[in-house]
Amino acid sequence: MNRFHVHVHVINLDANIRFYSRLFGAEPSVRETDYAKWMLDDPRLNFAISNQHDGQVPGLSHLGLQADDREGLEAIGARLKAADAVTLAETNTTCCYAHSDKYWSVDPQGLRWESFLTHGAATTYYAPVEGQGVSATGCCAAPAGASSGDDCGSGRCSVPAARQVVAAGARACCG
């Protein structure tokens, strides 16, 4: 069974941790100086908040589906590919204090969706992909108002793999 994911950018992390802890009746399962995450079973939700990065506006960053296993992620990826909706596929990425494989997509309104499988905890919010030779500014950090038509090759893209997508001739929004 997949888990619904919501990621919100916040101005005051501590105030938001207090609010959401009361709302959910639970403390975060992950708490860092710039990030917190609740893994809830009722409702089955991965809810994350983080400080704003690179001029992002507070509010909804993206929605997503967290797969429980590789088969679940590939089933989601197959549906997105069939709809020609994958803007970026990532493997072995480090983002939000986790190691994950992901499919990023954008709905018709421009809302970003992250479908992912987490396969371990990380000690940093973001780390560049080994061997890419590209410096990055942080994960989950597309420019405010970005959509699937935005050019990630501008240096603002936070995900090294997105530059490869753009280099291959595709126009994609980075996660």
Secondary structure, 3 states (H helix, E strand, C coil): CCEEEEEEEECCHHHHHHHHHHHHCCCCCEECCCEEEEEEECCEEEEEEEECCCCCCCEEEEEEEECCCHHHHHHHHHHHHHCCCEEEEEEEEEECCEEEEEEEEECCCCCEEEEEEEEEECCCCEECCCCCCCCCCCCCCCCCCCCCCCCHHHCCCCCHHHHHHHHCCCCCCCC
